Amino acid sequence: MKLQQEFVLARPRERVWAFFGDVPAVARCLPGAEYTGPSGDNSHTGRMSMKVGPFQASFEGEAEVLYDAAAHKVSMSGKGVDKKGASRGKMVMDCLISDEGGSTRVAVDADVQLSGAIAQFGRTGIIQEIAGVLIADFVRNVEAALPDAAAPATGAAAAPASAAAAPRPVSGTRILWLTLKNMISKLFRRTA
């Protein structure tokens, strides 16, 4: 399944690029994610927890993250397993970070392969809606974690206030509400 998302951060490209180079800081901004450590030169381990209705999954896995500084591109290839629910996931993702007149546009192009119980959600389009909700939360968290646009750049970005708490699974109720809201808004856009 192909997922494509774009978002704009109100920070200069160099600050965003430096932030994306800090894998633990990026993981702290992704709802439901927990960074568990490096596992090689470019490899990292982590956990992603989510709950959608009665379905709950906690994927543990590993990802290789590569940086192309000349193109301002981050490439990631990873896989994970939910041992309780016997679901598996693989993802290949590219993030292109470009200047947008003082702000930064991030274009995400991902190919996700799911198997097991979670694959049912991929067939219904719910995974695309979940991705939209996660990206919106991620953008808010990154904005909070990055230094203010007027502040001088420092070596490490501050963690958002919520980063100190243990990672919470992605809320299924919130996702359901936002999915319904998006579907209704798309329906009205088509009829207008």
Residue pairs with C-beta under 8 A, 6 or more apart in sequence:
1 111
1 112
1 113
1 114
1 122
1 127
1 128
2 109
2 110
2 111
2 112
3 108
3 109
3 110
3 111
3 112
3 127
3 128
3 131
4 107
4 108
4 109
4 110
5 107
5 108
5 131
5 132
5 135
6 105
6 106
6 107
6 108
7 105
7 106
7 108
7 135
7 136
7 139
8 100
8 103
8 104
8 105
8 106
9 16
9 103
9 104
9 106
9 139
9 142
9 143
9 146
10 103
10 143
10 149
11 103
11 104
11 143
11 146
11 149
12 99
12 102
12 103
12 104
12 149
13 72
13 97
13 98
13 99
13 100
13 104
14 153
15 104
15 146
15 147
15 153
16 97
16 104
16 106
16 142
16 146
17 69
17 72
17 97
18 153
18 157
19 25
19 26
19 142
19 145
19 146
19 157
20 26
20 74
20 95
20 97
21 67
22 156
22 157
23 35
23 38
23 44
23 65
24 35
25 145
25 156
25 157
25 159
26 142
27 33
27 34
27 35
27 46
28 35
28 141
28 145
28 159
28 160
28 163
29 138
29 141
29 142
29 145
29 160
29 163
30 48
30 134
30 137
30 138
30 141
31 134
31 137
31 138
31 141
31 167
31 168
31 170
32 48
32 49
32 50
32 134
32 167
32 168
32 169
32 170
33 46
33 47
33 48
33 167
34 46
34 47
34 48
34 49
34 166
34 167
35 44
35 45
35 46
36 45
36 46
36 47
37 44
37 45
38 44
38 45
39 45
39 62
40 64
42 64
42 65
42 66
43 62
43 63
43 64
43 65
44 62
44 63
44 65
45 60
45 61
45 62
46 60
46 61
46 62
46 63
47 58
47 59
47 60
47 61
47 167
48 58
48 59
48 61
48 80
49 56
49 57
49 58
49 59
49 167
49 168
49 169
49 170
50 56
50 57
50 58
50 130
50 169
50 170
50 172
51 57
51 169
51 170
51 171
51 172
52 121
52 126
52 130
52 170
52 172
52 175
52 176
53 172
53 176
55 85
55 117
55 118
55 121
55 172
56 85
56 169
57 82
57 84
57 85
57 87
57 117
57 118
58 82
58 84
58 169
59 80
59 81
59 82
59 87
59 89
60 80
60 81
60 82
60 83
61 78
61 79
61 80
61 81
61 89
62 78
62 79
62 80
63 76
63 77
63 78
63 79
63 91
64 76
64 77
64 78
65 74
65 75
65 76
66 74
66 75
66 76
67 73
67 74
67 75
68 74
68 75
71 96
72 96
72 97
72 98
73 94
73 95
73 96
73 97
74 94
74 95
74 97
75 92
75 93
75 94
75 95
76 91
76 92
76 93
76 94
76 95
77 91
77 92
77 93
78 90
78 91
79 88
79 89
79 90
79 91
80 88
80 89
81 87
81 88
81 89
82 88
82 116
82 118
85 116
85 117
85 118
86 116
86 117
87 114
87 115
87 116
87 117
87 118
87 119
88 114
88 115
88 116
89 112
89 113
89 114
89 115
89 118
90 112
90 113
91 110
91 111
91 112
91 113
92 110
92 111
93 108
93 109
93 110
93 111
94 108
94 109
94 110
95 106
95 107
95 108
96 106
96 107
96 109
97 104
97 105
97 106
98 104
98 105
98 107
99 105
102 149
108 135
110 131
112 122
112 127
114 121
114 122
114 127
121 127
121 130
126 175
126 179
129 175
129 178
129 179
129 182
130 170
130 175
132 178
132 182
133 170
133 174
133 175
133 178
133 179
134 170
141 160
141 162
144 160
144 161
145 157
145 158
145 159
145 160
145 163
146 157
147 153
147 154
147 157
147 158
